[in-house]
Amino acid sequence: MMWRDVVTLVQPGQVRNEYGEVASGGIENVEICANRLSVRQTEFYQALAAGLKPELVFEVMAAEFTGQPQLLHEGVTYYVIRTFTKNGERLELVCSRYPMEG
């Protein structure tokens, strides 16, 4: 299978300041190949009922995704709101452009 897109998985990091306090700071990025897919109609309406707004789905190799909560694609930050796999090898990342509360 040929991969058509590149996404950057983003894991916001934490750093210690000069006083030893943990603060948001360093960000770890991993660039991987993906396929951009449309959100299925049933997925869209189920998520909307739960207060989420899925916009895109990215298919990636499951071994490359380690739970990063965000990804970048074409200069836009998306938040991973759900993951799904059918075969354990490929993973679908359901994404929203807006940060999720909670």
SERO-4910 file (N, C-alpha, C, O; in steps of 0.05 Angstrom, whole numbers):
BEGIN
 pado doro    nc1    nc2    nc3   cac1   cac2   cac3    cc1    cc2    cc3    oc1    oc2    oc3
  Met    A     17    -24      0      0      0      0     18     25      0     38     26     14
  Met    A      9     44    -15     25     69    -17     13     90      2    -11     93      3
  Trp    A     30    103     17     22    124     35     21    151     20     40    157      6
  Arg    A      0    166     23     -3    191      8      3    216     23      7    237     11
  Asp    A      3    214     50      6    238     66     28    234     87     37    212     92
  Val    A     37    257     98     56    256    120     43    272    143     34    294    139
  Val    A     44    261    167     34    275    191     56    275    211     74    258    211
  Thr    A     55    294    229     74    296    251     59    291    277     42    307    284
  Leu    A     65    270    290     53    264    316     67    281    337     91    283    338
  Val    A     50    293    354     61    312    374     55    303    402     31    297    409
  Gln    A     75    300    418     73    293    446     83    317    462    107    320    466
  Pro    A     64    334    472     74    356    489     90    346    512     82    327    526
  Gly    A    113    357    516    130    348    538    128    366    562    115    387    562
  Gln    A    142    358    583    144    374    607    173    379    613    190    361    610
  Val    A    179    403    623    207    409    630    206    421    658    186    430    668
  Arg    A    229    419    671    232    431    698    245    459    695    265    462    681
  Asn    A    233    478    708    245    505    707    268    507    728    274    488    741
  Glu    A    279    531    730    302    535    748    296    530    778    314    527    794
  Tyr    A    270    529    785    262    524    812    254    495    817    245    488    839
  Gly    A    256    478    797    250    450    799    220    444    795    212    421    798
  Glu    A    205    464    787    176    460    782    172    449    754    186    456    735
  Val    A    153    430    751    146    419    725    128    438    711    108    447    721
  Ala    A    135    444    686    120    463    670    118    452    641    135    436    633
  Ser    A     97    460    627     95    452    599    119    465    584    128    487    591
  Gly    A    128    451    564    151    463    550    159    447    526    147    449    505
  Gly    A    179    430    530    189    414    507    168    399    493    149    388    505
  Ile    A    171    397    467    152    382    451    167    362    435    188    368    423
  Glu    A    157    337    435    170    316    419    153    310    395    130    304    397
  Asn    A    165    313    371    151    308    346    162    284    332    187    280    332
  Val    A    145    268    319    152    245    304    138    247    277    113    247    277
  Glu    A    152    247    255    140    249    229    136    221    218    155    205    217
  Ile    A    111    214    209    105    188    198     88    190    173     76    212    168
  Cys    A     87    169    158     70    168    134     42    160    142     38    145    161
  Ala    A     22    170    127     -6    164    133    -23    166    108    -14    175     87
  Asn    A    -48    158    111    -68    162     90    -91    178    103   -102    170    124
  Arg    A    -98    200     90   -120    216    100   -146    204     89   -149    199     66
  Leu    A   -165    200    108   -191    189    101   -213    207    109   -208    225    126
  Ser    A   -236    204     99   -260    219    107   -272    206    132   -269    182    136
  Val    A   -285    223    148   -299    212    171   -324    199    161   -340    210    146
  Arg    A   -329    174    170   -353    160    162   -378    173    174   -376    184    196
  Gln    A   -400    172    161   -424    186    170   -433    176    197   -440    193    214
  Thr    A   -432    150    202   -440    140    229   -421    150    250   -430    157    272
  Glu    A   -395    150    244   -375    160    263   -380    189    270   -379    197    293
  Phe    A   -386    205    249   -391    233    253   -415    238    272   -412    254    291
  Tyr    A   -437    225    267   -461    230    283   -459    219    311   -469    231    330
  Gln    A   -445    197    315   -441    186    342   -423    205    358   -429    210    381
  Ala    A   -402    215    346   -385    234    359   -399    260    365   -395    271    387
  Leu    A   -414    270    346   -428    295    350   -448    293    374   -451    312    389
  Ala    A   -461    270    377   -479    266    399   -464    266    426   -476    273    446
  Ala    A   -438    260    425   -422    260    450   -408    287    453   -391    290    472
  Gly    A   -414    307    436   -402    333    439   -375    336    425   -361    356    430
  Leu    A   -368    318    408   -343    319    393   -349    325    364   -371    321    354
  Lys    A   -328    336    350   -332    342    322   -309    331    305   -290    345    299
  Pro    A   -311    305    298   -289    294    282   -288    306    254   -309    310    241
  Glu    A   -264    312    245   -261    325    219   -247    308    199   -254    307    175
  Leu    A   -226    293    208   -210    277    190   -203    251    204   -203    249    229
  Val    A   -197    231    188   -186    205    198   -160    201    184   -158    204    160
  Phe    A   -139    193    199   -113    186    187   -108    157    193   -109    148    216
  Glu    A   -101    142    172    -93    114    176    -63    113    178    -49    124    160
  Val    A    -53    101    199    -24     98    203    -17     70    211    -35     54    217
  Met    A      8     63    211     17     37    221     15     38    251     25     56    264
  Ala    A      2     18    263     -2     17    292     24     19    307     25     31    329
  Ala    A     45      7    297     71      7    311     83     34    313    100     39    331
  Glu    A     75     53    296     87     80    296     72     99    315     83    120    322
  Phe    A     49     92    324     33    110    341     36    101    370     30     78    376
  Thr    A     45    119    387     49    111    415     32    128    434     41    134    456
  Gly    A      9    136    425    -10    150    442     -8    180    442    -18    193    461
  Gln    A      5    192    422      7    221    421    -21    234    419    -37    224    404
  Pro    A    -26    255    434    -53    267    434    -58    286    411    -81    294    407
  Gln    A    -37    294    397    -41    314    376    -25    305    351     -7    289    353
  Leu    A    -33    317    328    -17    313    304    -19    338    287    -39    353    289
  Leu    A      1    342    270      1    365    252     -1    354    224     11    334    216
  His    A    -18    368    207    -20    360    179    -26    386    164    -45    400    169
  Glu    A     -8    391    144    -10    415    127    -13    440    144    -29    458    137
  Gly    A      2    443    166      3    467    182    -20    469    202    -22    490    215
  Val    A    -37    449    204    -60    450    222    -56    430    244    -48    407    239
  Thr    A    -62    438    269    -60    420    292    -87    406    296   -108    419    297
  Tyr    A    -87    380    297   -110    364    302   -106    349    329    -84    343    336
  Tyr    A   -128    344    342   -128    329    367   -139    301    362   -161    298    349
  Val    A   -126    280    371   -135    253    367   -157    248    387   -152    248    412
  Ile    A   -182    244    378   -204    240    396   -212    211    399   -226    203    417
  Arg    A   -202    194    380   -208    165    382   -189    150    364   -181    160    343
  Thr    A   -182    126    372   -167    108    354   -183     83    349   -199     75    366
  Phe    A   -178     70    326   -192     46    319   -175     29    301   -162     39    283
  Thr    A   -175      3    307   -160    -16    289   -178    -40    283   -193    -49    300
  Lys    A   -176    -49    258   -191    -73    250   -173    -98    252   -182   -120    258
  Asn    A   -148    -94    246   -130   -118    244   -105   -116    262    -89   -135    261
  Gly    A   -102    -95    278    -79    -93    295    -54    -83    282    -35    -75    295
  Glu    A    -54    -82    256    -31    -73    241    -33    -43    233    -14    -28    235
  Arg    A    -57    -36    224    -63     -8    216    -82      4    236   -100    -10    247
  Leu    A    -78     29    241    -94     43    262   -106     68    249    -93     82    234
  Glu    A   -132     73    255   -145     97    246   -146    117    269   -155    110    291
  Leu    A   -136    141    264   -137    163    284   -159    182    276   -157    196    256
  Val    A   -180    183    292   -202    202    287   -194    228    300   -189    229    324
  Cys    A   -194    250    284   -183    275    293   -203    298    291   -220    299    274
  Ser    A   -200    317    310   -215    342    310   -195    365    311   -174    363    322
  Arg    A   -203    387    299   -186    411    299   -186    426    325   -168    440    331
  Tyr    A   -207    422    341   -210    437    366   -202    421    390   -207    397    391
  Pro    A   -190    434    410   -181    419    434   -205    408    449   -226    420    451
  Met    A   -202    384    459   -223    371    474   -220    378    503   -198    379    514
  Glu    A   -242    384    515   -243    390    544   -239    365    560   -247    343    552
  Gly    A   -226    368    584   -225    344    601   -199    337    607   -194    317    621
***
